[in-house]
Amino acid sequence: MTAFARLDLTENWGQVCWELRSVNHRYLEISIRLPDEFRYLEMTLRECIKKRLKRGKVDCTLHFQANQNEGQWQINQVLVQQLWEMVQKINAITGNTMPPNTLDILRWQGVLETHIVDVEEIGKTVQQHFETALTQLIDHRKREGAQLATLIEQRCTTITAIVAQIRNELPLILEAQRERLQTRLTELVEIDSERLEQEIVILAQKMDVAEELERLDTHLAEIHRTMIKDQAVGRRLDFLVQELHREANTLGAKSNHINTTRHALELKVLIEQIREQTQNIE
C-alpha cells in the first residue's frame, strides 16, 4: 500500500530525519538504510516493522547530521587560565621572565578535550523518532485503505446486482430456448411431447448455473465480512477474488445465451478491478 512519512528532529547534538516509504507488494519486504553509527539498530527496527505491518515494500532511511563541534578537539579554557596564573606566580617567585611555553600548556593533561557523541543515548532518541514516523506511515496507509475499501464495496454491489439480474433472466432464457428447440424439432421431424420435455430437461441441466450464482453470493458476503475486520486481510481477499473469478469463468462456459455471456464478461471485468485493488491492501 502506497504511503509516505517524514519526520525531522533537532537536538543539541545534531539533527536526524526519518523518511519512510511504502509501496504495494504481495509480501512484506523491508529495506533500512542507516549511518554507520546506528547500524546496530537495524534488527530492532525490523522487528518493530514486522509487529505492525504484514504487507508492502517498506523503505526506511535515516539522515543524521551531528553538530560541527561534536567529536572535535576543544580547549579547556578554565584549566588553561588556571595554569597560566600558576606559571605567572611561579615566575614571580623564581624571578623567571620567560613567558610560559604554549606547547607545554597544550601537553598538560585535560587542556585538550573532545566532545564525544554518545551514540547509544542518541540511538534511543532515534528509535523513538522512528516509531513515531512508522505510526504516521501506518495512518497514511489506513486512510488509503479506507478509500480502497469503498471502491471494492462499490464493485461488489454491482456484481451482486448482476447476479440477481442473471437469476431473474434464467427462466425467461430457458423458456425462449424451449420454444426455439420445439420449433426446430417440429421442422425436422415429428416428435412427441414426452421426448421434447426430455430434451428440455437436458438443456436446462446444461444451463443450470444456480450453484455458481449461489457461490458468487457467498463469496461476496465473505468479502464484506473480511473487509470490516480490524486486521490484515489482503491475502484472504486475494483468495476470495480468485474464487469469484473461477465462478465467473464457469458461468461463462455454461452460457448459451448472449445475455448471460455478456453478464459473465461484465463480472470478469469487475472482479479483475477488485483483484487489482486487493493487491494494495494489507
C-alpha atoms as an extended CHARMM CRD file, in Angstrom:
* protein
*
       282  EXT
         1         1  MET       CA              0.0000000000        0.0000000000        0.0000000000  PROA      1               0.0000000000
         2         2  THR       CA              1.4230000000        3.3500000000       -1.0230000000  PROA      2               0.0000000000
         3         3  ALA       CA              2.2880000000        5.7340000000        1.8140000000  PROA      3               0.0000000000
         4         4  PHE       CA              4.9830000000        8.1930000000        2.9050000000  PROA      4               0.0000000000
         5         5  ALA       CA              6.1290000000        9.6900000000        6.1900000000  PROA      5               0.0000000000
         6         6  ARG       CA              8.9100000000       12.1570000000        7.0280000000  PROA      6               0.0000000000
         7         7  LEU       CA              9.8950000000       13.3010000000       10.4970000000  PROA      7               0.0000000000
         8         8  ASP       CA             12.6480000000       15.7680000000       11.4430000000  PROA      8               0.0000000000
         9         9  LEU       CA             14.1770000000       16.3000000000       14.8670000000  PROA      9               0.0000000000
        10        10  THR       CA             16.7650000000       18.8120000000       16.0500000000  PROA      10              0.0000000000
        11        11  GLU       CA             18.6570000000       18.3530000000       19.3390000000  PROA      11              0.0000000000
        12        12  ASN       CA             21.7430000000       19.9140000000       20.8800000000  PROA      12              0.0000000000
        13        13  TRP       CA             23.8620000000       17.0940000000       19.4340000000  PROA      13              0.0000000000
        14        14  GLY       CA             22.5650000000       17.4690000000       15.8790000000  PROA      14              0.0000000000
        15        15  GLN       CA             19.6740000000       16.6680000000       13.5380000000  PROA      15              0.0000000000
        16        16  VAL       CA             18.0070000000       13.4260000000       12.4590000000  PROA      16              0.0000000000
        17        17  CYS       CA             15.4370000000       12.8610000000        9.7430000000  PROA      17              0.0000000000
        18        18  TRP       CA             13.4740000000        9.6770000000        9.0870000000  PROA      18              0.0000000000
        19        19  GLU       CA             11.9560000000        9.0610000000        5.6530000000  PROA      19              0.0000000000
        20        20  LEU       CA              9.6290000000        6.0570000000        5.3410000000  PROA      20              0.0000000000
        21        21  ARG       CA              8.0560000000        4.8890000000        2.0890000000  PROA      21              0.0000000000
        22        22  SER       CA              5.6770000000        2.0300000000        1.4260000000  PROA      22              0.0000000000
        23        23  VAL       CA              4.5650000000        0.6500000000       -1.9470000000  PROA      23              0.0000000000
        24        24  ASN       CA              2.4460000000       -2.3120000000       -2.9810000000  PROA      24              0.0000000000
        25        25  HSD       CA              3.9180000000       -5.7650000000       -2.5690000000  PROA      25              0.0000000000
        26        26  ARG       CA              2.4470000000       -9.2130000000       -2.1440000000  PROA      26              0.0000000000
        27        27  TYR       CA              4.5840000000       -9.8820000000        0.9370000000  PROA      27              0.0000000000
        28        28  LEU       CA              6.4660000000       -7.7630000000        3.4840000000  PROA      28              0.0000000000
        29        29  GLU       CA              9.8490000000       -6.6020000000        2.1900000000  PROA      29              0.0000000000
        30        30  ILE       CA             11.8870000000       -4.2770000000        4.3990000000  PROA      30              0.0000000000
        31        31  SER       CA             14.8590000000       -2.1030000000        3.4290000000  PROA      31              0.0000000000
        32        32  ILE       CA             16.5970000000        0.0240000000        6.0840000000  PROA      32              0.0000000000
        33        33  ARG       CA             19.4220000000        2.4760000000        5.3590000000  PROA      33              0.0000000000
        34        34  LEU       CA             21.3350000000        3.7110000000        8.4190000000  PROA      34              0.0000000000
        35        35  PRO       CA             24.5410000000        5.6930000000        9.0120000000  PROA      35              0.0000000000
        36        36  ASP       CA             27.3920000000        3.5320000000       10.2980000000  PROA      36              0.0000000000
        37        37  GLU       CA             26.9490000000        4.8560000000       13.8520000000  PROA      37              0.0000000000
        38        38  PHE       CA             23.4590000000        3.3870000000       14.0740000000  PROA      38              0.0000000000
        39        39  ARG       CA             23.8050000000        0.0870000000       12.2020000000  PROA      39              0.0000000000
        40        40  TYR       CA             23.3240000000       -1.7510000000       15.4820000000  PROA      40              0.0000000000
        41        41  LEU       CA             19.6610000000       -0.5950000000       15.4900000000  PROA      41              0.0000000000
        42        42  GLU       CA             18.7030000000       -2.3800000000       12.2570000000  PROA      42              0.0000000000
        43        43  MET       CA             17.3970000000       -5.6510000000       13.7230000000  PROA      43              0.0000000000
        44        44  THR       CA             15.4040000000       -3.8070000000       16.3910000000  PROA      44              0.0000000000
        45        45  LEU       CA             13.8060000000       -1.5740000000       13.7620000000  PROA      45              0.0000000000
        46        46  ARG       CA             12.9860000000       -4.5720000000       11.5450000000  PROA      46              0.0000000000
        47        47  GLU       CA             11.2050000000       -6.3050000000       14.3870000000  PROA      47              0.0000000000
        48        48  CYS       CA              9.2570000000       -3.1240000000       15.1040000000  PROA      48              0.0000000000
        49        49  ILE       CA              8.0390000000       -3.0270000000       11.4920000000  PROA      49              0.0000000000
        50        50  LYS       CA              7.1410000000       -6.7330000000       11.4260000000  PROA      50              0.0000000000
        51        51  LYS       CA              4.9590000000       -6.3170000000       14.5020000000  PROA      51              0.0000000000
        52        52  ARG       CA              2.8860000000       -3.5820000000       12.8610000000  PROA      52              0.0000000000
        53        53  LEU       CA              2.8880000000       -4.3610000000        9.1270000000  PROA      53              0.0000000000
        54        54  LYS       CA              2.1430000000       -7.5430000000        7.1770000000  PROA      54              0.0000000000
        55        55  ARG       CA              2.4140000000       -6.4970000000        3.5210000000  PROA      55              0.0000000000
        56        56  GLY       CA              4.1920000000       -3.9680000000        1.3650000000  PROA      56              0.0000000000
        57        57  LYS       CA              7.6810000000       -2.9640000000        0.2970000000  PROA      57              0.0000000000
        58        58  VAL       CA              8.8670000000       -0.6390000000        3.0570000000  PROA      58              0.0000000000
        59        59  ASP       CA             11.9400000000        1.5840000000        2.6310000000  PROA      59              0.0000000000
        60        60  CYS       CA             13.3250000000        3.3880000000        5.6950000000  PROA      60              0.0000000000
        61        61  THR       CA             16.1560000000        5.9270000000        5.5200000000  PROA      61              0.0000000000
        62        62  LEU       CA             17.7920000000        7.7530000000        8.4320000000  PROA      62              0.0000000000
        63        63  HSD       CA             19.6390000000       11.0080000000        7.7820000000  PROA      63              0.0000000000
        64        64  PHE       CA             21.9470000000       12.0790000000       10.6310000000  PROA      64              0.0000000000
        65        65  GLN       CA             23.9700000000       15.2880000000       10.9520000000  PROA      65              0.0000000000
        66        66  ALA       CA             25.9950000000       15.9020000000       14.0900000000  PROA      66              0.0000000000
        67        67  ASN       CA             26.7240000000       19.4550000000       15.1930000000  PROA      67              0.0000000000
        68        68  GLN       CA             30.0720000000       20.7850000000       13.9670000000  PROA      68              0.0000000000
        69        69  ASN       CA             31.6050000000       20.7950000000       17.4230000000  PROA      69              0.0000000000
        70        70  GLU       CA             30.6330000000       17.1800000000       18.0730000000  PROA      70              0.0000000000
        71        71  GLY       CA             33.6800000000       14.8990000000       18.1630000000  PROA      71              0.0000000000
        72        72  GLN       CA             36.2070000000       17.7820000000       17.6330000000  PROA      72              0.0000000000
        73        73  TRP       CA             39.0910000000       18.9210000000       19.8870000000  PROA      73              0.0000000000
        74        74  GLN       CA             38.3020000000       21.7660000000       22.2560000000  PROA      74              0.0000000000
        75        75  ILE       CA             40.4070000000       23.7590000000       24.7190000000  PROA      75              0.0000000000
        76        76  ASN       CA             39.5510000000       23.6090000000       28.3920000000  PROA      76              0.0000000000
        77        77  GLN       CA             39.6830000000       27.3640000000       28.8770000000  PROA      77              0.0000000000
        78        78  VAL       CA             39.2040000000       27.2000000000       32.6460000000  PROA      78              0.0000000000
        79        79  LEU       CA             42.1610000000       24.8640000000       33.0520000000  PROA      79              0.0000000000
        80        80  VAL       CA             44.3510000000       26.9450000000       30.7120000000  PROA      80              0.0000000000
        81        81  GLN       CA             43.5640000000       30.0800000000       32.7370000000  PROA      81              0.0000000000
        82        82  GLN       CA             44.4630000000       28.2980000000       35.9650000000  PROA      82              0.0000000000
        83        83  LEU       CA             47.7330000000       27.0070000000       34.5050000000  PROA      83              0.0000000000
        84        84  TRP       CA             48.6080000000       30.4520000000       33.2100000000  PROA      84              0.0000000000
        85        85  GLU       CA             48.0360000000       32.0210000000       36.6040000000  PROA      85              0.0000000000
        86        86  MET       CA             50.1220000000       29.3260000000       38.2850000000  PROA      86              0.0000000000
        87        87  VAL       CA             53.0020000000       29.8820000000       35.8500000000  PROA      87              0.0000000000
        88        88  GLN       CA             52.8210000000       33.6470000000       36.4990000000  PROA      88              0.0000000000
        89        89  LYS       CA             53.0510000000       33.0500000000       40.2700000000  PROA      89              0.0000000000
        90        90  ILE       CA             55.9760000000       30.6870000000       39.8280000000  PROA      90              0.0000000000
        91        91  ASN       CA             57.7660000000       33.1970000000       37.6220000000  PROA      91              0.0000000000
        92        92  ALA       CA             57.2070000000       35.9030000000       40.2370000000  PROA      92              0.0000000000
        93        93  ILE       CA             58.7180000000       33.6680000000       42.9480000000  PROA      93              0.0000000000
        94        94  THR       CA             61.6760000000       32.4770000000       40.8580000000  PROA      94              0.0000000000
        95        95  GLY       CA             62.2840000000       35.7470000000       39.0330000000  PROA      95              0.0000000000
        96        96  ASN       CA             61.9230000000       33.9900000000       35.6840000000  PROA      96              0.0000000000
        97        97  THR       CA             60.8640000000       36.4580000000       32.9870000000  PROA      97              0.0000000000
        98        98  MET       CA             60.3210000000       33.8950000000       30.2170000000  PROA      98              0.0000000000
        99        99  PRO       CA             56.6940000000       33.5680000000       29.1520000000  PROA      99              0.0000000000
       100       100  PRO       CA             55.1210000000       30.1260000000       29.5800000000  PROA      100             0.0000000000
       101       101  ASN       CA             55.5940000000       27.7350000000       26.6530000000  PROA      101             0.0000000000
       102       102  THR       CA             52.3220000000       27.2400000000       24.7800000000  PROA      102             0.0000000000
       103       103  LEU       CA             53.1750000000       23.6680000000       23.7350000000  PROA      103             0.0000000000
       104       104  ASP       CA             53.9210000000       22.7730000000       27.3400000000  PROA      104             0.0000000000
       105       105  ILE       CA             50.4630000000       24.0100000000       28.3370000000  PROA      105             0.0000000000
       106       106  LEU       CA             48.8280000000       22.0490000000       25.4990000000  PROA      106             0.0000000000
       107       107  ARG       CA             50.5900000000       18.8820000000       26.6770000000  PROA      107             0.0000000000
       108       108  TRP       CA             49.1060000000       19.2800000000       30.1340000000  PROA      108             0.0000000000
       109       109  GLN       CA             46.5110000000       16.6070000000       30.7860000000  PROA      109             0.0000000000
       110       110  GLY       CA             42.9710000000       17.8990000000       30.3590000000  PROA      110             0.0000000000
       111       111  VAL       CA             43.8480000000       21.0560000000       28.4220000000  PROA      111             0.0000000000
       112       112  LEU       CA             42.7030000000       19.4850000000       25.1410000000  PROA      112             0.0000000000
       113       113  GLU       CA             39.4450000000       17.5590000000       25.3070000000  PROA      113             0.0000000000
       114       114  THR       CA             36.9980000000       16.2250000000       22.7860000000  PROA      114             0.0000000000
       115       115  HSD       CA             33.2150000000       16.3010000000       22.9340000000  PROA      115             0.0000000000
       116       116  ILE       CA             32.3240000000       12.6340000000       22.4430000000  PROA      116             0.0000000000
       117       117  VAL       CA             29.0000000000       11.7990000000       20.7950000000  PROA      117             0.0000000000
       118       118  ASP       CA             27.0610000000        9.3430000000       22.9530000000  PROA      118             0.0000000000
       119       119  VAL       CA             25.7880000000        7.1340000000       20.1260000000  PROA      119             0.0000000000
       120       120  GLU       CA             23.8400000000        4.7840000000       22.3780000000  PROA      120             0.0000000000
       121       121  GLU       CA             21.9990000000        7.6160000000       24.0760000000  PROA      121             0.0000000000
       122       122  ILE       CA             21.2170000000        9.2500000000       20.7400000000  PROA      122             0.0000000000
       123       123  GLY       CA             20.1550000000        5.8330000000       19.4200000000  PROA      123             0.0000000000
       124       124  LYS       CA             17.3190000000        5.7080000000       21.9520000000  PROA      124             0.0000000000
       125       125  THR       CA             16.0030000000        9.0070000000       20.6120000000  PROA      125             0.0000000000
       126       126  VAL       CA             16.4490000000        7.8140000000       17.0160000000  PROA      126             0.0000000000
       127       127  GLN       CA             14.4200000000        4.6730000000       17.7610000000  PROA      127             0.0000000000
       128       128  GLN       CA             11.6020000000        6.6280000000       19.4230000000  PROA      128             0.0000000000
       129       129  HSD       CA             11.6070000000        9.0080000000       16.4780000000  PROA      129             0.0000000000
       130       130  PHE       CA             11.3510000000        6.0360000000       14.1140000000  PROA      130             0.0000000000
       131       131  GLU       CA              8.3230000000        4.6200000000       15.9230000000  PROA      131             0.0000000000
       132       132  THR       CA              6.5710000000        7.9770000000       15.5960000000  PROA      132             0.0000000000
       133       133  ALA       CA              7.3480000000        8.0870000000       11.8580000000  PROA      133             0.0000000000
       134       134  LEU       CA              6.1130000000        4.4990000000       11.4740000000  PROA      134             0.0000000000
       135       135  THR       CA              2.8260000000        5.4550000000       13.1220000000  PROA      135             0.0000000000
       136       136  GLN       CA              2.4300000000        8.2810000000       10.6160000000  PROA      136             0.0000000000
       137       137  LEU       CA              3.1190000000        5.8560000000        7.7520000000  PROA      137             0.0000000000
       138       138  ILE       CA              0.5120000000        3.4000000000        9.0620000000  PROA      138             0.0000000000
       139       139  ASP       CA             -2.0490000000        6.1900000000        9.4580000000  PROA      139             0.0000000000
       140       140  HSD       CA             -1.4400000000        7.1500000000        5.8310000000  PROA      140             0.0000000000
       141       141  ARG       CA             -1.9090000000        3.5240000000        4.7700000000  PROA      141             0.0000000000
       142       142  LYS       CA             -5.1480000000        3.3180000000        6.7490000000  PROA      142             0.0000000000
       143       143  ARG       CA             -6.5620000000        6.3850000000        5.0280000000  PROA      143             0.0000000000
       144       144  GLU       CA             -5.7440000000        4.9320000000        1.6270000000  PROA      144             0.0000000000
       145       145  GLY       CA             -7.1070000000        1.5550000000        2.7190000000  PROA      145             0.0000000000
       146       146  ALA       CA            -10.4410000000        3.1350000000        3.6200000000  PROA      146             0.0000000000
       147       147  GLN       CA            -10.6810000000        4.6050000000        0.1250000000  PROA      147             0.0000000000
       148       148  LEU       CA             -9.8220000000        1.2560000000       -1.4630000000  PROA      148             0.0000000000
       149       149  ALA       CA            -12.4310000000       -0.4790000000        0.6900000000  PROA      149             0.0000000000
       150       150  THR       CA            -15.0720000000        1.9110000000       -0.6160000000  PROA      150             0.0000000000
       151       151  LEU       CA            -14.1050000000        1.1550000000       -4.2230000000  PROA      151             0.0000000000
       152       152  ILE       CA            -14.1750000000       -2.5920000000       -3.6170000000  PROA      152             0.0000000000
       153       153  GLU       CA            -17.5680000000       -2.4000000000       -1.8990000000  PROA      153             0.0000000000
       154       154  GLN       CA            -18.9630000000       -0.4500000000       -4.8490000000  PROA      154             0.0000000000
       155       155  ARG       CA            -17.8270000000       -3.1130000000       -7.2960000000  PROA      155             0.0000000000
       156       156  CYS       CA            -19.1700000000       -5.8890000000       -5.0820000000  PROA      156             0.0000000000
       157       157  THR       CA            -22.5430000000       -4.1300000000       -5.0360000000  PROA      157             0.0000000000
       158       158  THR       CA            -22.5260000000       -4.0190000000       -8.8410000000  PROA      158             0.0000000000
       159       159  ILE       CA            -21.6340000000       -7.7150000000       -9.0210000000  PROA      159             0.0000000000
       160       160  THR       CA            -24.4880000000       -8.5460000000       -6.6500000000  PROA      160             0.0000000000
       161       161  ALA       CA            -26.8970000000       -6.6550000000       -8.9030000000  PROA      161             0.0000000000
       162       162  ILE       CA            -25.6520000000       -8.5300000000      -11.9880000000  PROA      162             0.0000000000
       163       163  VAL       CA            -26.0170000000      -11.8910000000      -10.2360000000  PROA      163             0.0000000000
       164       164  ALA       CA            -29.6000000000      -11.0090000000       -9.2960000000  PROA      164             0.0000000000
       165       165  GLN       CA            -30.2870000000       -9.9900000000      -12.8800000000  PROA      165             0.0000000000
       166       166  ILE       CA            -28.9480000000      -13.2910000000      -14.2200000000  PROA      166             0.0000000000
       167       167  ARG       CA            -31.0770000000      -15.2020000000      -11.7230000000  PROA      167             0.0000000000
       168       168  ASN       CA            -34.1980000000      -13.3110000000      -12.8310000000  PROA      168             0.0000000000
       169       169  GLU       CA            -33.4680000000      -13.7790000000      -16.5320000000  PROA      169             0.0000000000
       170       170  LEU       CA            -32.7730000000      -17.5200000000      -16.4200000000  PROA      170             0.0000000000
       171       171  PRO       CA            -36.4510000000      -18.6870000000      -16.5080000000  PROA      171             0.0000000000
       172       172  LEU       CA            -37.1340000000      -16.4260000000      -19.4760000000  PROA      172             0.0000000000
       173       173  ILE       CA            -33.9880000000      -17.6130000000      -21.2470000000  PROA      173             0.0000000000
       174       174  LEU       CA            -34.9050000000      -21.2420000000      -20.6290000000  PROA      174             0.0000000000
       175       175  GLU       CA            -38.4510000000      -20.6870000000      -21.9450000000  PROA      175             0.0000000000
       176       176  ALA       CA            -37.0830000000      -18.9900000000      -25.0670000000  PROA      176             0.0000000000
       177       177  GLN       CA            -34.7180000000      -21.8990000000      -25.6190000000  PROA      177             0.0000000000
       178       178  ARG       CA            -37.6000000000      -24.3250000000      -25.1590000000  PROA      178             0.0000000000
       179       179  GLU       CA            -39.6720000000      -22.6060000000      -27.8140000000  PROA      179             0.0000000000
       180       180  ARG       CA            -36.7130000000      -22.4060000000      -30.1950000000  PROA      180             0.0000000000
       181       181  LEU       CA            -35.9290000000      -26.0940000000      -29.6900000000  PROA      181             0.0000000000
       182       182  GLN       CA            -39.5500000000      -27.0800000000      -30.1990000000  PROA      182             0.0000000000
       183       183  THR       CA            -39.7540000000      -25.0960000000      -33.4200000000  PROA      183             0.0000000000
       184       184  ARG       CA            -36.5840000000      -26.6110000000      -34.8450000000  PROA      184             0.0000000000
       185       185  LEU       CA            -37.5390000000      -30.1470000000      -33.9080000000  PROA      185             0.0000000000
       186       186  THR       CA            -41.0050000000      -29.7110000000      -35.3760000000  PROA      186             0.0000000000
       187       187  GLU       CA            -39.4980000000      -28.5700000000      -38.6510000000  PROA      187             0.0000000000
       188       188  LEU       CA            -37.1690000000      -31.5460000000      -38.8190000000  PROA      188             0.0000000000
       189       189  VAL       CA            -39.2480000000      -34.4130000000      -37.5660000000  PROA      189             0.0000000000
       190       190  GLU       CA            -42.3860000000      -35.1240000000      -35.7210000000  PROA      190             0.0000000000
       191       191  ILE       CA            -41.6310000000      -35.6390000000      -32.0450000000  PROA      191             0.0000000000
       192       192  ASP       CA            -43.8760000000      -36.4330000000      -29.1430000000  PROA      192             0.0000000000
       193       193  SER       CA            -44.2370000000      -34.0900000000      -26.2460000000  PROA      193             0.0000000000
       194       194  GLU       CA            -42.5750000000      -36.5050000000      -23.8270000000  PROA      194             0.0000000000
       195       195  ARG       CA            -39.3860000000      -36.5890000000      -25.8760000000  PROA      195             0.0000000000
       196       196  LEU       CA            -39.4830000000      -32.8190000000      -26.1690000000  PROA      196             0.0000000000
       197       197  GLU       CA            -39.6980000000      -32.4440000000      -22.4150000000  PROA      197             0.0000000000
       198       198  GLN       CA            -36.7330000000      -34.7840000000      -22.0120000000  PROA      198             0.0000000000
       199       199  GLU       CA            -34.6770000000      -32.6120000000      -24.3430000000  PROA      199             0.0000000000
       200       200  ILE       CA            -35.7480000000      -29.5200000000      -22.4200000000  PROA      200             0.0000000000
       201       201  VAL       CA            -34.6830000000      -31.1300000000      -19.1470000000  PROA      201             0.0000000000
       202       202  ILE       CA            -31.2700000000      -31.9610000000      -20.6060000000  PROA      202             0.0000000000
       203       203  LEU       CA            -30.9110000000      -28.4200000000      -21.8960000000  PROA      203             0.0000000000
       204       204  ALA       CA            -31.9380000000      -26.9840000000      -18.5360000000  PROA      204             0.0000000000
       205       205  GLN       CA            -29.3540000000      -29.1250000000      -16.7540000000  PROA      205             0.0000000000
       206       206  LYS       CA            -26.6340000000      -27.8840000000      -19.0850000000  PROA      206             0.0000000000
       207       207  MET       CA            -27.7200000000      -24.2980000000      -18.4620000000  PROA      207             0.0000000000
       208       208  ASP       CA            -28.1520000000      -24.6740000000      -14.7170000000  PROA      208             0.0000000000
       209       209  VAL       CA            -25.9160000000      -22.0510000000      -13.0940000000  PROA      209             0.0000000000
       210       210  ALA       CA            -27.8000000000      -21.7970000000       -9.8010000000  PROA      210             0.0000000000
       211       211  GLU       CA            -24.8370000000      -23.2730000000       -7.9280000000  PROA      211             0.0000000000
       212       212  GLU       CA            -22.4250000000      -20.7660000000       -9.4530000000  PROA      212             0.0000000000
       213       213  LEU       CA            -24.7410000000      -17.8700000000       -8.5920000000  PROA      213             0.0000000000
       214       214  GLU       CA            -25.0630000000      -19.0870000000       -5.0110000000  PROA      214             0.0000000000
       215       215  ARG       CA            -21.2990000000      -19.3110000000       -4.6880000000  PROA      215             0.0000000000
       216       216  LEU       CA            -20.8730000000      -15.8320000000       -6.0870000000  PROA      216             0.0000000000
       217       217  ASP       CA            -23.2760000000      -14.5040000000       -3.4540000000  PROA      217             0.0000000000
       218       218  THR       CA            -21.4470000000      -16.4370000000       -0.7340000000  PROA      218             0.0000000000
       219       219  HSD       CA            -18.0280000000      -15.1220000000       -1.7580000000  PROA      219             0.0000000000
       220       220  LEU       CA            -19.3310000000      -11.5600000000       -1.9610000000  PROA      220             0.0000000000
       221       221  ALA       CA            -20.7800000000      -11.8170000000        1.5380000000  PROA      221             0.0000000000
       222       222  GLU       CA            -17.4660000000      -13.1910000000        2.8110000000  PROA      222             0.0000000000
       223       223  ILE       CA            -15.5770000000      -10.3100000000        1.1860000000  PROA      223             0.0000000000
       224       224  HSD       CA            -17.8310000000       -7.8790000000        3.0260000000  PROA      224             0.0000000000
       225       225  ARG       CA            -17.2320000000       -9.6530000000        6.3560000000  PROA      225             0.0000000000
       226       226  THR       CA            -13.4900000000       -9.6990000000        5.7100000000  PROA      226             0.0000000000
       227       227  MET       CA            -13.3220000000       -6.0090000000        4.8390000000  PROA      227             0.0000000000
       228       228  ILE       CA            -14.6940000000       -4.9130000000        8.2140000000  PROA      228             0.0000000000
       229       229  LYS       CA            -12.1530000000       -6.9220000000       10.2160000000  PROA      229             0.0000000000
       230       230  ASP       CA             -9.5850000000       -4.8820000000       12.1270000000  PROA      230             0.0000000000
       231       231  GLN       CA             -6.6020000000       -6.9200000000       10.9620000000  PROA      231             0.0000000000
       232       232  ALA       CA             -4.5500000000       -7.7690000000        7.8760000000  PROA      232             0.0000000000
       233       233  VAL       CA             -6.9890000000       -9.1090000000        5.2580000000  PROA      233             0.0000000000
       234       234  GLY       CA             -5.1510000000       -8.7150000000        1.9450000000  PROA      234             0.0000000000
       235       235  ARG       CA             -4.2300000000      -12.3610000000        1.4240000000  PROA      235             0.0000000000
       236       236  ARG       CA             -7.6930000000      -13.5880000000        2.3140000000  PROA      236             0.0000000000
       237       237  LEU       CA             -9.1860000000      -11.1130000000       -0.1450000000  PROA      237             0.0000000000
       238       238  ASP       CA             -6.7880000000      -12.4310000000       -2.8020000000  PROA      238             0.0000000000
       239       239  PHE       CA             -8.1570000000      -15.9400000000       -2.2670000000  PROA      239             0.0000000000
       240       240  LEU       CA            -11.7940000000      -14.8320000000       -2.3370000000  PROA      240             0.0000000000
       241       241  VAL       CA            -11.2560000000      -12.8880000000       -5.5570000000  PROA      241             0.0000000000
       242       242  GLN       CA             -9.7370000000      -15.9960000000       -7.1440000000  PROA      242             0.0000000000
       243       243  GLU       CA            -12.8820000000      -17.9000000000       -6.1830000000  PROA      243             0.0000000000
       244       244  LEU       CA            -15.0810000000      -15.1830000000       -7.6850000000  PROA      244             0.0000000000
       245       245  HSD       CA            -13.1220000000      -15.3890000000      -10.9190000000  PROA      245             0.0000000000
       246       246  ARG       CA            -13.4750000000      -19.1800000000      -11.0250000000  PROA      246             0.0000000000
       247       247  GLU       CA            -17.2640000000      -18.9840000000      -10.6820000000  PROA      247             0.0000000000
       248       248  ALA       CA            -17.5000000000      -16.2530000000      -13.3310000000  PROA      248             0.0000000000
       249       249  ASN       CA            -15.4940000000      -18.4350000000      -15.7260000000  PROA      249             0.0000000000
       250       250  THR       CA            -17.8020000000      -21.3980000000      -15.1140000000  PROA      250             0.0000000000
       251       251  LEU       CA            -20.8210000000      -19.1770000000      -15.6340000000  PROA      251             0.0000000000
       252       252  GLY       CA            -19.4530000000      -18.0200000000      -18.9730000000  PROA      252             0.0000000000
       253       253  ALA       CA            -18.6100000000      -21.5770000000      -20.0300000000  PROA      253             0.0000000000
       254       254  LYS       CA            -22.1600000000      -22.7940000000      -19.3240000000  PROA      254             0.0000000000
       255       255  SER       CA            -23.7960000000      -19.8570000000      -21.0620000000  PROA      255             0.0000000000
       256       256  ASN       CA            -25.5220000000      -20.4290000000      -24.4090000000  PROA      256             0.0000000000
       257       257  HSD       CA            -27.3660000000      -17.1400000000      -24.4300000000  PROA      257             0.0000000000
       258       258  ILE       CA            -25.9500000000      -13.7490000000      -25.3600000000  PROA      258             0.0000000000
       259       259  ASN       CA            -27.3220000000      -12.0290000000      -22.2410000000  PROA      259             0.0000000000
       260       260  THR       CA            -25.6970000000      -14.4750000000      -19.8520000000  PROA      260             0.0000000000
       261       261  THR       CA            -22.4330000000      -14.3270000000      -21.7960000000  PROA      261             0.0000000000
       262       262  ARG       CA            -22.4550000000      -10.5440000000      -21.6050000000  PROA      262             0.0000000000
       263       263  HSD       CA            -23.1500000000      -10.6390000000      -17.8720000000  PROA      263             0.0000000000
       264       264  ALA       CA            -20.2880000000      -13.1170000000      -17.3660000000  PROA      264             0.0000000000
       265       265  LEU       CA            -17.9120000000      -10.7680000000      -19.1580000000  PROA      265             0.0000000000
       266       266  GLU       CA            -19.0720000000       -7.8430000000      -17.0220000000  PROA      266             0.0000000000
       267       267  LEU       CA            -18.4330000000       -9.9230000000      -13.9160000000  PROA      267             0.0000000000
       268       268  LYS       CA            -14.9010000000      -10.7490000000      -15.0460000000  PROA      268             0.0000000000
       269       269  VAL       CA            -14.1120000000       -7.0760000000      -15.6250000000  PROA      269             0.0000000000
       270       270  LEU       CA            -15.3820000000       -6.0890000000      -12.1830000000  PROA      270             0.0000000000
       271       271  ILE       CA            -13.6110000000       -8.9850000000      -10.4840000000  PROA      271             0.0000000000
       272       272  GLU       CA            -10.3410000000       -8.0550000000      -12.1760000000  PROA      272             0.0000000000
       273       273  GLN       CA            -10.7420000000       -4.4900000000      -10.9000000000  PROA      273             0.0000000000
       274       274  ILE       CA            -11.2580000000       -5.8350000000       -7.3910000000  PROA      274             0.0000000000
       275       275  ARG       CA             -8.1980000000       -8.0680000000       -7.7660000000  PROA      275             0.0000000000
       276       276  GLU       CA             -6.0570000000       -5.0550000000       -8.6780000000  PROA      276             0.0000000000
       277       277  GLN       CA             -7.2920000000       -3.1820000000       -5.6120000000  PROA      277             0.0000000000
       278       278  THR       CA             -6.7330000000       -6.0800000000       -3.2120000000  PROA      278             0.0000000000
       279       279  GLN       CA             -3.0430000000       -6.0520000000       -4.1780000000  PROA      279             0.0000000000
       280       280  ASN       CA             -2.8900000000       -2.6840000000       -2.3820000000  PROA      280             0.0000000000
       281       281  ILE       CA             -4.4740000000       -3.8910000000        0.8590000000  PROA      281             0.0000000000
       282       282  GLU       CA             -2.5030000000       -5.2380000000        3.7840000000  PROA      282             0.0000000000
